[in-house]
């Protein structure tokens, strides 16, 4: 069964990177608009005054795993 260990590790790494991509990178408030940026590039906006919400989705990041590995290395994880 060890012949598939590299495939299993590849899938595990992709799942970890996807989970990391859903975590918040930063929050920013400006003129009553709350912007939430996620690690995968998605941006969620909320106009606090009007109550309007909208989302700008990033295109499917091809280098999300690379970003995740760099983050993991720089944070000692």
C-alpha positions in Angstrom: 0.0 0.0 0.0 3.0 2.3 0.2 2.9 2.8 -3.6 0.1 5.4 -3.1 1.6 7.3 -0.2 2.8 10.1 -2.6 -0.8 10.5 -4.0 -2.3 10.5 -0.5 0.2 13.2 0.7 -0.6 15.3 -2.4 -4.3 15.2 -1.7 -3.7 16.0 2.0 -1.5 19.0 1.1 -4.2 20.3 -1.3 -6.9 19.9 1.4 -4.7 21.7 3.9 -4.1 24.5 1.4 -7.8 24.8 0.7 -8.6 25.1 4.4 -5.8 27.7 4.9 -7.2 29.6 1.9 -10.5 30.1 3.6 -9.0 31.8 6.7 -9.0 35.6 7.0 -5.9 37.4 5.8 -7.0 40.9 7.0 -10.0 43.1 7.9 -10.1 46.7 6.7 -12.7 49.4 7.5 -13.0 52.5 5.3 -15.9 55.0 5.0 -18.4 52.5 6.5 -17.4 49.6 4.3 -15.9 46.5 5.9 -13.5 44.6 3.6 -12.5 41.0 4.5 -9.6 39.5 2.5 -9.0 35.8 2.6 -5.8 33.9 2.0 -7.1 32.5 -1.3 -7.8 36.0 -2.7 -11.5 36.2 -2.2 -12.8 39.6 -0.9 -16.1 40.1 1.0 -17.5 43.6 1.4 -20.2 44.8 3.8 -21.5 48.4 3.6 -22.4 48.9 7.3 -24.5 52.0 6.6 -26.7 50.6 3.9 -26.5 46.9 5.0 -25.4 45.8 1.5 -23.1 42.8 1.1 -21.1 41.6 -1.9 -18.3 39.3 -2.7 -15.5 39.5 -5.3 -14.1 36.0 -5.9 -10.6 35.4 -7.0 -10.0 33.2 -10.0 -9.0 29.7 -9.1 -5.5 30.2 -7.7 -3.0 27.9 -9.3 -0.4 28.7 -6.8 -2.4 28.3 -3.6 -0.4 25.3 -2.5 2.9 27.3 -3.1 1.5 30.2 -1.0 0.5 27.8 1.7 3.9 26.1 1.8 5.7 29.5 1.9 3.4 30.6 4.8 3.9 27.3 6.6 7.7 27.6 6.2 7.9 31.3 7.3 5.7 30.7 10.4 7.6 27.6 11.5 4.6 25.2 11.2 
